[in-house]
């Protein structure tokens, strides 16, 4: 999907805009890209202007919601297609998203981009070819590009998540100069698509699947065997598992994953909130 260059508003970002209108001072500076930059807008009594385009003032805005211009008004960045998928602001600028109200945020203590950066560093992507199995908003891919990856192939199954990426200024754009042709983003189910990838075609893997109850096939022995097949010997895999409470879930998912990866041909150890494995 092509990137959509539109201003984004949150409750916090709209406050200086509305204050400028009410004061009649003609304009103000604010961020319209979730904290990536600040720009000047011109404010009039009935509309405001940015980059030569006029926009209506927003009505009542809700907290924890990001809005984009749609026709004559402002709509939440969300879609419903069996599940409600919504882009959600964070205190650090880079947003996360929710599926039916459940945040896809590894930790509430750190930016999702910084969290991704620490995990990506474990697989040492510089100069390497990386498979990103479940792309999400693209933060693993963004950190790989930042770290000097040679090429990254990313899969995302959910079309609504891909649409969120077209509006999220923190998601990497495969067509951008920064990506330099190094990011290949595919709309597809990696559990099926992986069978068509060549043997030993990747130097490193990043696997950030939905939780086990939603996508058990991405935790299966068969899938781990495919991961081992497409990864060269000595290549690294980081597998995000989260840290489910054993007392409430009755399972130790990270250790279960590590055992399956060992069986598939990896040396595995617990690392951060997942498993770091090396292809034997």
Secondary structure, DSSP 8 states (H G I E B T S, - for coil): -------EE-HHHHHHHHHHHHHT-SEEEE-SSTTS--EEEEE-SSEEEETTEEEE---S--TT--EEEETTEEEESEEESSSEEEEE--TTSS-EEEETTEE--S-SSS-HHHHHHHHHHHT--BTSEEEESS-TTSHHHHHHHHTTBSEEEEEE--HHHHHHHHH-TTS--TTSTTTTT-EEEEES-HHHHGGGS-TT-EEEEEE----TTT-GGGGSHHHHHHHHHHEEEEEEEEEE-----HHHH---HHHHHHHHHHHHTEEEEEETTEEEEEE-
